[in-house]
Amino acid sequence: MKFSKYLLFFLIIPLFSFTLHKYYVSLCEIDYVEDQKAVQITLGLFIDDIETTLNKTHNTNFKIATKDELPNLDKYFEEYLNNHLNININNKLEKYTFIGKEYDDDVVRFYLEISNIEKLQTIEVTNTCLLKDFKDQQNIIKIYAYKKHKTFYLDKKNDNCLLKF
């Protein structure tokens, strides 16, 4: 009987190690909409990860996606994104407009847009979101333009990518 308890213990413990593993990843999708002359950006971050980062940075408790969320949270989101997500188009750093955000289960999606882009010749993305606080963070960038799709994987060692058309 004692042996079966130990056997059960050694069989169950490894299963817990798999369920406790956490992945640190974000997804940034960038679309050039030629007829609108606009670059549309959707960035998804895990709510608990961005909350951890903002709480550390501002020494507070933002309580993101709860009924106690701070009313001016978008200001902090915009500031963070402006400091950690840069888009160079045709060798020029472009400012994007913060359209808004939405919560989807455990992810917050940010919607951003850059207007008045007549022609897209190059796009360079630097994404350092969450890299400071999560050593295994990986930021995936998917770019769609002129019927071309390209995916980049960014991390602490390589936080930017360039696509030429």
CORNORBEL-V579462 format. One record per backbone hydrogen bond with DSSP energy under -1.0 kcal/mol. CO is the residue of the C=O (numbers start at 1). NH is the residue of the N-H. If there is no record, write none. Layout:
CO/NH
CO/NH
This chain:
1/5
2/6
3/7
4/8
5/9
6/10
7/11
8/12
9/13
12/16
13/17
14/18
15/19
16/20
24/138
26/140
27/44
28/142
29/42
30/144
31/40
33/36
33/38
37/117
38/33
39/114
40/31
41/112
42/29
43/110
44/27
45/108
46/50
47/51
48/52
49/53
50/54
51/55
52/56
53/57
54/58
55/59
55/60
62/70
63/66
66/69
70/73
73/77
74/78
75/79
76/80
77/81
78/82
79/83
80/84
81/85
84/128
86/126
87/94
88/124
92/89
97/113
100/111
102/109
104/107
106/47
107/104
108/45
109/102
110/43
111/99
111/100
112/41
113/97
114/39
121/165
122/90
123/163
124/88
125/161
126/86
128/131
130/134
134/137
138/26
139/154
140/28
141/152
142/30
143/150
144/32
145/148
148/145
150/143
152/141
154/139
158/155
159/127
161/125
163/123
